[in-house]
Amino acid sequence: MSTSVVVLGGGIAGLVAARELTRHGIAVTLMEAKERLGGRVHTTREGSLPIELGAEFVHGRDPALLKTIRQAGLSLRSVPDRHQLFLAGKLQSVKLWERIDQIISRVNLRKPDQSFARFVTGQSLKELDRRLALDFVEGFDAADARHASIHALLQAQRAAERMQGDRQYRIEEGYSALVNFLAREIEAKGGKLLKGAQARHLRWKPGQVEVSVRQGRRLETHRGAAAIFTLPIGVWKAGTVAIDPPLKAKEEAVHEFAFGNVMKLIFVFRARWWPSISRFVHAPDEPLPTWWTDSRGPVLTGWVGGPRADALLASSPVKLRRLGLEILGRIFSDRASVIGKHLIAAHHRNWACDPHIRGAYSYIPVNGMDLPAMLAAPVKDTLFFAGEALVNDAQTGTVFGALESGLRAAREVLRLKHDSST
Ligand SMILES: Cc1cc2nc3c(=O)[nH]c(=O)nc-3n(C[C@H](O)[C@H](O)[C@H](O)COP(=O)(O)OP(=O)(O)OC[C@H]3O[C@@H](n4cnc5c(N)ncnc54)[C@H](O)[C@@H]3O)c2cc1C
């Protein structure tokens, strides 16, 4: 094959794929619709403090992600896995993972798949455990429990155990430092990174691709021997990029795939005013039920995922800020107006309204265990696919998954080059 590859999408999956290819001497042109790289990894700053509008945690110890962080010379700060529950006006410690794991471990893969909501209804559980489990699936997986597959949840849990998924870290310098490192590496090897370049049309035949791209007012065409497609499931579903000839089986699979929402509200205060609490506080009765601290600075972050996040997506920044302060007032028995006096800034990013993302991340619906592999399968040695949804072991919705998928797609291309030269 001629050695030129077009990569669609400049999130972690696309950047990692482009880096791997350029390291092996392949000419790469990566096109990213936004004016910045990183996609759902987006660190902004409040003074010198990194504020993560998208991905924040390094979940577990994925070898490829840890290696890339090491190569980038970045430091990891461990996040203690300590949780408290706020119920009936009181904060109390809770072993959250153990309780959730025990429930998910009851799933029997030999029985037919069903939704998590149905599964927990059929289990004999304390009411609180049922709520925590549902909140976990909706919050952590951005899923609607009425559609989320229990087979996928069990498989993801087992895979997480293998990679010490209960350990979590933050990148001290901010997640975007990893994006900047990948971009530097690609450009140093001659790769082209086009920003503000929205792919509109992908025409292909075996061994040849042609991508029409809108960059400002210009419409350009980029050609290559192969393309790696890494656009989010939400964008794929919307059909923003026309693929010609179309990939019928993949289109059907993408429409079945589920793509959830989250709302993440980040408060930066002048100084820490709250008493000592665990890293994570769960307040299941609140519209933003999960809150966490950040040891890098006086920050409290509120989070909700799944259908409860959908309900907040239309809220204005002022309304969200008021809501967040009221919830903190209830948790810490203080008045919202008093807490508000400590506030320097409130950040949130509505990923569902972003035309280039259209949601937060994907999850596997009932009977959908085959969907990631179906979407990831290359087409005629010419079209290759990556992204957070196209992962093994149902571990959708993570940076390490996006990274592993980008590496996998690049290696598929490299294998082809190797085969054609031997
Ligand atoms: C609020 C939030 C919090 C999260 N927290 C965590 C966390 O703590 N830990 C974790 O591991 N994961 C987390 N995630 C998930 C993680 O961010 C994603 O799984 C991962 O970053 C996805 O990478 P990707 O490359 O697959 O997709 P993306 O990052 O979405 O990259 C795809 C790129 O394609 C671009 N694009 C779209 N359309 C076009 C087009 N037509 N032409 C060209 N480019 C286009 C997009 O702009 C985007 O940059 C979080 C996600 C969100 C939204």
PDBQT file of the ligand as one rigid body, heavy atoms in Angstrom, charges set to zero:
ROOT
HETATM    1  C1  LIG A 501     -17.613  15.188  31.100  1.00  0.00    +0.000 C 
HETATM    2  C2  LIG A 501     -16.790  13.968  30.784  1.00  0.00    +0.000 A 
HETATM    3  C3  LIG A 501     -16.012  13.417  31.782  1.00  0.00    +0.000 A 
HETATM    4  C4  LIG A 501     -15.240  12.278  31.523  1.00  0.00    +0.000 A 
HETATM    5  N1  LIG A 501     -14.456  11.779  32.520  1.00  0.00    +0.000 NA
HETATM    6  C5  LIG A 501     -13.593  10.765  32.248  1.00  0.00    +0.000 A 
HETATM    7  C6  LIG A 501     -12.639  10.355  33.214  1.00  0.00    +0.000 A 
HETATM    8  O1  LIG A 501     -12.571  10.894  34.328  1.00  0.00    +0.000 OA
HETATM    9  N2  LIG A 501     -11.771   9.347  32.878  1.00  0.00    +0.000 N 
HETATM   10  C7  LIG A 501     -11.822   8.727  31.657  1.00  0.00    +0.000 A 
HETATM   11  O2  LIG A 501     -11.030   7.808  31.410  1.00  0.00    +0.000 OA
HETATM   12  N3  LIG A 501     -12.711   9.122  30.700  1.00  0.00    +0.000 NA
HETATM   13  C8  LIG A 501     -13.585  10.130  30.963  1.00  0.00    +0.000 A 
HETATM   14  N4  LIG A 501     -14.445  10.573  30.007  1.00  0.00    +0.000 N 
HETATM   15  C9  LIG A 501     -14.492   9.873  28.702  1.00  0.00    +0.000 C 
HETATM   16  C10 LIG A 501     -13.317  10.264  27.812  1.00  0.00    +0.000 C 
HETATM   17  O3  LIG A 501     -13.177  11.658  27.808  1.00  0.00    +0.000 OA
HETATM   18  C11 LIG A 501     -13.583   9.774  26.392  1.00  0.00    +0.000 C 
HETATM   19  O4  LIG A 501     -13.896   8.379  26.437  1.00  0.00    +0.000 OA
HETATM   20  C12 LIG A 501     -12.392   9.940  25.450  1.00  0.00    +0.000 C 
HETATM   21  O5  LIG A 501     -11.743  11.182  25.650  1.00  0.00    +0.000 OA
HETATM   22  C13 LIG A 501     -12.892   9.810  24.025  1.00  0.00    +0.000 C 
HETATM   23  O6  LIG A 501     -11.836   9.932  23.096  1.00  0.00    +0.000 OA
HETATM   24  P1  LIG A 501     -12.114   9.672  21.544  1.00  0.00    +0.000 P 
HETATM   25  O7  LIG A 501     -10.859   9.977  20.824  1.00  0.00    +0.000 OA
HETATM   26  O8  LIG A 501     -12.749   8.344  21.365  1.00  0.00    +0.000 OA
HETATM   27  O9  LIG A 501     -13.259  10.716  21.165  1.00  0.00    +0.000 OA
HETATM   28  P2  LIG A 501     -13.236  12.295  21.170  1.00  0.00    +0.000 P 
HETATM   29  O10 LIG A 501     -12.388  12.817  22.254  1.00  0.00    +0.000 OA
HETATM   30  O11 LIG A 501     -14.651  12.745  21.157  1.00  0.00    +0.000 OA
HETATM   31  O12 LIG A 501     -12.546  12.668  19.777  1.00  0.00    +0.000 OA
HETATM   32  C14 LIG A 501     -13.253  12.658  18.571  1.00  0.00    +0.000 C 
HETATM   33  C15 LIG A 501     -12.943  13.960  17.854  1.00  0.00    +0.000 C 
HETATM   34  O13 LIG A 501     -13.604  13.983  16.591  1.00  0.00    +0.000 OA
HETATM   35  C16 LIG A 501     -13.900  15.330  16.318  1.00  0.00    +0.000 C 
HETATM   36  N5  LIG A 501     -14.889  15.409  15.238  1.00  0.00    +0.000 N 
HETATM   37  C17 LIG A 501     -16.231  15.244  15.300  1.00  0.00    +0.000 A 
HETATM   38  N6  LIG A 501     -16.780  15.377  14.090  1.00  0.00    +0.000 NA
HETATM   39  C18 LIG A 501     -15.759  15.616  13.220  1.00  0.00    +0.000 A 
HETATM   40  C19 LIG A 501     -15.683  15.807  11.825  1.00  0.00    +0.000 A 
HETATM   41  N7  LIG A 501     -16.765  15.796  11.042  1.00  0.00    +0.000 N 
HETATM   42  N8  LIG A 501     -14.475  16.042  11.259  1.00  0.00    +0.000 NA
HETATM   43  C20 LIG A 501     -13.354  16.051  12.034  1.00  0.00    +0.000 A 
HETATM   44  N9  LIG A 501     -13.375  15.882  13.363  1.00  0.00    +0.000 NA
HETATM   45  C21 LIG A 501     -14.561  15.647  13.951  1.00  0.00    +0.000 A 
HETATM   46  C22 LIG A 501     -14.397  15.857  17.644  1.00  0.00    +0.000 C 
HETATM   47  O14 LIG A 501     -14.355  17.267  17.684  1.00  0.00    +0.000 OA
HETATM   48  C23 LIG A 501     -13.434  15.190  18.616  1.00  0.00    +0.000 C 
HETATM   49  O15 LIG A 501     -12.327  16.027  18.899  1.00  0.00    +0.000 OA
HETATM   50  C24 LIG A 501     -15.239  11.706  30.230  1.00  0.00    +0.000 A 
HETATM   51  C25 LIG A 501     -16.020  12.275  29.214  1.00  0.00    +0.000 A 
HETATM   52  C26 LIG A 501     -16.797  13.390  29.498  1.00  0.00    +0.000 A 
HETATM   53  C27 LIG A 501     -17.626  13.989  28.403  1.00  0.00    +0.000 C 
ENDROOT
TORSDOF 0
